[in-house]
Protein backbone atom coordinates (compact mmCIF):
# COMPACT_ATOMS: atom_id res chain seq x y z
CA UNK A 1 0.00 0.00 0.00
CA UNK A 2 1.40 3.35 -1.01
CA UNK A 3 1.64 5.86 1.80
CA UNK A 4 1.60 8.89 -0.53
CA UNK A 5 -0.96 8.94 -3.34
CA UNK A 6 -1.96 11.24 -6.18
CA UNK A 7 -4.12 14.08 -4.86
CA UNK A 8 -2.62 14.12 -1.34
CA UNK A 9 -1.38 17.40 0.12
CA UNK A 10 2.24 17.09 1.24
CA UNK A 11 4.92 19.25 2.88
CA UNK A 12 8.56 19.20 1.81
CA UNK A 13 10.78 18.48 4.84
CA UNK A 14 14.19 18.20 3.15
CA UNK A 15 15.98 19.59 0.12
CA UNK A 16 16.17 23.03 -1.42
CA UNK A 17 12.53 23.88 -0.55
CA UNK A 18 12.74 23.17 3.20
CA UNK A 19 13.75 26.70 4.30
CA UNK A 20 10.60 28.28 2.91
CA UNK A 21 7.57 29.03 5.12
CA UNK A 22 5.12 26.13 5.55
CA UNK A 23 2.55 27.50 3.08
CA UNK A 24 5.17 27.88 0.33
CA UNK A 25 6.49 24.33 0.69
CA UNK A 26 3.08 22.67 0.63
CA UNK A 27 1.61 21.26 -2.57
CA UNK A 28 -0.67 18.69 -4.12
CA UNK A 29 0.80 15.45 -5.49
CA UNK A 30 0.30 15.36 -9.26
CA UNK A 31 1.94 12.00 -9.91
CA UNK A 32 3.70 9.26 -7.94
CA UNK A 33 6.58 7.32 -9.51
CA UNK A 34 6.77 4.21 -7.26
CA UNK A 35 9.53 2.49 -9.25
CA UNK A 36 11.81 5.47 -8.56
CA UNK A 37 10.40 6.34 -5.07
CA UNK A 38 9.61 9.85 -6.24
CA UNK A 39 6.62 12.15 -6.62
CA UNK A 40 5.86 15.22 -8.71
CA UNK A 41 4.34 17.97 -6.57
CA UNK A 42 2.44 20.96 -7.92
CA UNK A 43 4.46 24.19 -7.62
CA UNK A 44 7.47 22.65 -5.84
CA UNK A 45 10.96 21.61 -6.95
CA UNK A 46 10.61 23.68 -10.11
CA UNK A 47 13.23 23.38 -12.84
CA UNK A 48 13.67 25.43 -15.99
CA UNK A 49 13.86 23.51 -19.25
CA UNK A 50 14.98 24.92 -22.56
CA UNK A 51 12.41 24.01 -25.18
CA UNK A 52 13.57 23.88 -28.78
CA UNK A 53 11.15 24.59 -31.61
CA UNK A 54 10.38 21.33 -33.42
CA UNK A 55 8.31 22.49 -36.42
CA UNK A 56 8.24 25.47 -38.71
CA UNK A 57 6.51 28.36 -36.94
CA UNK A 58 6.68 26.78 -33.48
CA UNK A 59 8.25 28.94 -30.82
CA UNK A 60 10.99 27.79 -28.46
CA UNK A 61 11.74 29.18 -25.04
CA UNK A 62 12.35 28.39 -21.41
CA UNK A 63 9.55 26.60 -19.57
CA UNK A 64 9.27 26.01 -15.82
CA UNK A 65 7.92 22.66 -14.66
CA UNK A 66 7.97 20.58 -11.46
CA UNK A 67 10.65 17.88 -11.20
CA UNK A 68 10.30 14.64 -9.20
CA UNK A 69 11.23 14.80 -5.51
CA UNK A 70 12.13 11.84 -3.30
CA UNK A 71 9.26 10.44 -1.22
CA UNK A 72 11.56 10.44 1.81
CA UNK A 73 11.70 14.25 1.58
CA UNK A 74 7.95 14.81 1.90
CA UNK A 75 5.38 14.27 4.65
CA UNK A 76 1.63 14.03 4.32
CA UNK A 77 -0.31 17.03 5.65
CA UNK A 78 -3.17 15.65 7.75
CA UNK A 79 -6.52 16.99 6.47
CA UNK A 80 -7.94 17.04 10.02
CA UNK A 81 -5.18 18.37 12.29
CA UNK A 82 -3.34 20.29 9.50
CA UNK A 83 0.10 19.13 10.63
CA UNK A 84 2.78 17.17 8.78
CA UNK A 85 2.46 13.59 9.96
CA UNK A 86 3.71 10.09 9.44
CA UNK A 87 1.21 7.66 8.01
CA UNK A 88 0.07 4.52 9.75
CA UNK A 89 -1.92 1.63 8.33
CA UNK A 90 -4.93 0.22 10.12
CA UNK A 91 -6.86 -2.84 8.91
CA UNK A 92 -10.62 -2.49 8.63
CA UNK A 93 -13.01 -5.26 9.70
CA UNK A 94 -13.17 -6.63 6.15
CA UNK A 95 -9.35 -6.76 5.91
CA UNK A 96 -8.78 -3.72 3.69
CA UNK A 97 -5.98 -1.35 4.73
CA UNK A 98 -6.86 2.20 5.83
CA UNK A 99 -4.30 5.03 6.10
CA UNK A 100 -4.38 6.90 9.43
CA UNK A 101 -2.69 10.01 10.82
CA UNK A 102 -0.15 9.08 13.49
CA UNK A 103 -0.79 12.32 15.42
CA UNK A 104 -4.59 12.56 15.63
CA UNK A 105 -5.40 8.89 14.79
CA UNK A 106 -7.97 10.01 12.21
CA UNK A 107 -8.53 8.06 8.98
CA UNK A 108 -7.13 9.67 5.83
CA UNK A 109 -9.49 9.52 2.86
CA UNK A 110 -8.30 7.54 -0.13
C-alpha positions, -999 to 999 in steps of 0.1 A, spaced: 0 0 0 14 34 -10 16 59 18 16 89 -5 -10 89 -33 -20 112 -62 -41 141 -49 -26 141 -13 -14 174 1 22 171 12 49 193 29 86 192 18 108 185 48 142 182 32 160 196 1 162 230 -14 125 239 -6 127 232 32 138 267 43 106 283 29 76 290 51 51 261 56 26 275 31 52 279 3 65 243 7 31 227 6 16 213 -26 -7 187 -41 8 154 -55 3 154 -93 19 120 -99 37 93 -79 66 73 -95 68 42 -73 95 25 -93 118 55 -86 104 63 -51 96 99 -62 66 122 -66 59 152 -87 43 180 -66 24 210 -79 45 242 -76 75 226 -58 110 216 -69 106 237 -101 132 234 -128 137 254 -160 139 235 -193 150 249 -226 124 240 -252 136 239 -288 111 246 -316 104 213 -334 83 225 -364 82 255 -387 65 284 -369 67 268 -335 82 289 -308 110 278 -285 117 292 -250 123 284 -214 95 266 -196 93 260 -158 79 227 -147 80 206 -115 106 179 -112 103 146 -92 112 148 -55 121 118 -33 93 104 -12 116 104 18 117 143 16 79 148 19 54 143 47 16 140 43 -3 170 56 -32 157 77 -65 170 65 -79 170 100 -52 184 123 -33 203 95 1 191 106 28 172 88 25 136 100 37 101 94 12 77 80 1 45 98 -19 16 83 -49 2 101 -69 -28 89 -106 -25 86 -130 -53 97 -132 -66 61 -94 -68 59 -88 -37 37 -60 -13 47 -69 22 58 -43 50 61 -44 69 94 -27 100 108 -2 91 135 -8 123 154 -46 126 156 -54 89 148 -80 100 122 -85 81 90 -71 97 58 -95 95 29 -83 75 -1 
